[in-house]
Amino acid sequence: MRSILLFSLFLLTTPALFAQSIVPLSDTVNWYPIGHHTAYFRDPGSLRVEQILQPAFQSQFKQYEQEVPNFGSTSDAVWFRFTVSNNTEKNFYLHIGSAFIDSIALYTIHDNKVAEVLLTGDDYVFEQRAVKVNTFLFPLKVAKNAQQEYLLRVKTMQPFFFPLRVGTLQAFMEDTHILDLIQGIYTGVMMLIFFYNLFLYFSTREKIYLYYVAYVLSITWFMSSVFQYVFEFIWPGFPLLNQYAVAVSGLTILTATLFTREFLHTSQLAPRAHRFSIVFICWGILAFVLVFTPFKITALSLAQAGIVLMAIYFLIAGVIVYRRGYEPAKFYLVAWSFLIVGFIAAILEALNVLPVMYYINSMQIGSAIEVTLLSLALADRINMYKKQREEAHANTLRIAHEKSELILEQNMVLEQKVAERTVALTQSLNDLKVTQAQLIQSEKMASLGELTSGIAHEIQNPLNFITNFSEVNIELLDEIAADLDNETTAGIQACITDIRDNSDRIIFHGKRADAIVKGMLQHSRTSTNERESTDINALCDEYLRLSYHGLRAKDKTFASDFKTYFDESIGNIKVIPQDIGRVLLNLYNNAFFAVKPSLQPVSDESYKPLVTVTTKRIKSPSGESLIEISVRDNGVGIPQHIVDKIFQPFFTTKPTGQGTGLGLSISYDIIKFHGGLLKVETEEGKGTTFIIQLPEK
């Protein structure tokens, strides 16, 4: 944040041509700020030091007029030229008071040539530093009563802002001692809060504590990165990681937003603010991702701006929630105010209204106070919940005590009413069971009647053949007798041949009638629930014809075409034939009923009733082999608003007295018992298809 504001200040500053002044070094332990003693040149490319030393470039150096160099967020390299004069016998050091600098090169110049060069920065391993400290310290080898000219090249993808000072090693050690103490206290406080709330998370399993410890950790990690402690102690040999350390600033926005949403209960108390906070979640994720792209400067600027806007927005959200009676919001408001004050102090530092703090920045102070107060807010939140639970418990006991007497008084009345109601319900249940049994028996008898009619009609054909051929045989025998009287051998032989043919036909149709009777007996006998190997195609065909002939026997005017498409590759499958036959008979009867011309909404002479039966082998989604039987009609279809009800017991669309509403319900249970599926596909006015899927094995 301080970098952004200082960058704005830099844009308002008009540099003048440099009239170089010498930095005088005397016998003191204080630091010499040398920013205003330097001349600078912004290098948008990658010029070498030999090019910079050319007169053409020397004339382009301009005097820098502030103590603290600040060039905002820039990808330019900046060259500084300065001269120091040592009036003592002490050794002095150049101190660059920032840890976020990618590349630093200090050139010692003699006679306009490079005498020595020192290289360091975040792009170099920690061991390569001239003095192994977490900031950047360079020894200045200047003899007593001598002057020395230096060129300093600085390039960084981070905001370009750092104190530039010269002093003794004693001055640096005294500063470092204070800095380490303050940073140790800051880090200790933050880690104490982190582990305390982490313990609360594992104790309560409330995600708000997880969001909070993630937020505290992200701030602590960022501040440790700013002062280079993580580079010095965690990955000193991997400078590449320094380029991505600031990605944690994006996580700070993300975790702070998640914590605030949970703490303030914005989803209930401030829904509009809750919905808008998604912007900051996306903002934090975007800033985090951009760090790993060539847009690192944009990512950090975006993160800094996002932190400021997020802080202001959630301060407003906290006011809204507090005004709606949520007491813990007052701790949140005070804590968030300290963070914003820290941002304002950083702005005033950048404007030189407040002195620059080298040991700790204002954002650290604000964040330390903020996380401490938020930790207290979480504790107060626990106390509030505890108080609410105690009040709720006391209120529950009071209400229970008040109701206990009423309950005791009503128990006798309730027991009496329950007893009376139980008797009535028991009687109703018994009546319902009797009625249900009667209806089921009625359905069975109706099914048996329809089957019997079909069998009778079907058996009539072979009986007619037997009768007709028997009469013909009698006539032929009479002709033989006449031929015997006339001794006509040729006529006798022809009659005998015809009698033999007729006898074969009588035997054929007799066997057919016998098969029909056996099938009727098999259907009529009680099912044993034992599965038998059954030719499913033959079963479908047999019951289709029985259904059709049964309807024809009941209604001589009924006529419908039917077609079968059987997959001949389907062999026998294990089923209970009587039960599957009952299902097929029910579906066929419903299909033939649906195609009656009288049921069609519009009279159409071209309409031809048709029932189609198809069998085929399919695969289930799990790869299981299934046998599918579909019964399709081109009748009136089923209205969509009752499709979900057709498998319910006692639901029927047939006129009163023509159906019990149990056929499809029983059929559904039978198919389910076989491990299969019964479903329906229908389109009103165009027809209905019932589909049976049975496992092949």
ABEGO torsion letter per residue (X at the ends): XAAAAAAAAAAABBBBBBBBBBBBBBBBABBBBAAAABBBBBBABBBBAAAAABAAAAAABBBBABABBBAEBBABBBBBBBBBBBABABBBBBBBABABBABBBBBBBBGGBBABBBBBEAABBAAABABBBABBBBBBBBBBGBBBBBBBBBBBABBBBBBBBBBBAAAAAAAAAAAAAAAAAAAAAAAAAAAAAAAAAAAAGBAAAAAAAAAAAAAAAAAAAAAGAAAAAABAABAAAAAAAAAAAAAAAAAAAAAAAAAAGAAAABAAAAAAAAAAAAAAAAAAAAAABAAAAAAAAAAAAAAAAAAAAAAAAAAAAAAAGBAAAAAAAAAAAAAAAAAAAAAAAAAGABBBBAABBAAAAAAAAAAAAAAAAAAAAAAAAAAAAAAAAAAAAAAAAAAAAAAAAAAAAAAAAAAAAAAAAAAAAAAAAAAAAAAAAAAAAAAAAAAAAAAAAAAAAAAAAAAAAAAAAAAAAAAAAAAAAAGBAAAAAAAAAAAAAAAAAAAAAAAAAAAAAAAAAAAABBBAGBBBBBBAAAAAAAAAAAAAAAAAAABAABBBBBBBBBBAABBBBBBBAAAAAAAAAAAAAAAAAAABAAABABBBAABBBBBBBBBBBBBBAAGBBBBBBBBBBABAEBBAAAAAAAABBGBBABBBGABAGAAAAAAAAAAAAAGBBBBBBBBBGAEBBBBBBBBAX
